Amino acid sequence: MMEKYTEVMRNAVDLSDTIHEALQYINEQLEIGNHSEVLGLLKDTSDAVIAIENSIIPILKQFSTEIILKGIDEFKVVLEQMEILYQGNNLTALKEVLSIKGIPLYIQWRSEMYKAFYPYIVS
């Protein structure tokens, strides 16, 4: 049954890796004071999270777990907070939210997704 979802799972994991790269890049840009790309990257990251969410909803019903969707929801809220902070030019708070909430929530969510999907995408 899960075979038909293997490619979707693989794509979700791959896209989550790209999100990780984007978060690292955002953090680096904030650290060096180069803010020109941050808002666009935050929006792209939000779009990627929504794309993953939309693609994996049918799969998650097979796992009878809501922890992955809960992680997505929490991460989306933090991304929205970061966009608001950026738009308000509150870059110090943005860096803090990214470091204290954003990256840890992302890592937790990605870890849960990996645990659920990895057995299917490596076989």
C-alpha positions, 0 to 999 in steps of 0.5 A, spaced: 500 500 500 505 504 501 509 503 495 504 508 491 507 514 496 514 512 496 516 518 491 511 523 495 515 521 501 522 521 498 520 528 495 518 531 502 524 529 505 528 532 499 524 538 500 525 538 508 533 538 506 532 544 502 528 548 508 534 546 512 539 549 507 534 555 507 534 556 514 541 556 515 542 561 510 537 565 513 541 565 519 548 566 516 545 572 512 542 575 519 549 574 522 552 578 517 547 583 517 545 582 510 538 582 510 536 583 503 534 576 501 531 574 508 524 576 507 523 572 500 527 566 503 522 566 509 516 566 504 519 560 500 520 556 506 513 557 508 511 555 501 515 549 501 512 547 508 505 548 505 507 544 499 510 538 504 504 538 508 499 538 502 503 532 499 503 528 505 496 529 508 494 522 505 500 518 507 499 521 514 492 518 515 496 511 514 500 512 520 495 514 524 499 519 527 498 527 528 505 529 530 508 530 523 502 535 522 502 538 529 510 539 527 508 543 521 503 547 524 507 549 529 513 551 524 508 555 520 506 559 526 514 561 527 515 562 520 509 567 520 512 570 526 519 571 523 516 574 517 512 579 521 518 581 525 522 582 519 517 586 516 517 590 523 525 591 522 525 587 528 531 583 526 534 582 533 528 578 535 528 575 528 534 572 530 532 569 536 526 566 534 529 563 528 535 560 533 530 559 539 524 556 536 524 556 528 530 551 527 529 547 533 521 546 531 524 544 524 529 539 526 524 536 531 518 536 525 523 533 520 526 528 525 519 525 526 518 525 518 524 521 517 522 516 522 516 515 519 518 515 512 525 512 512 523 505 512 519 506 506 524 510 502 530 506 503 527 499 501 
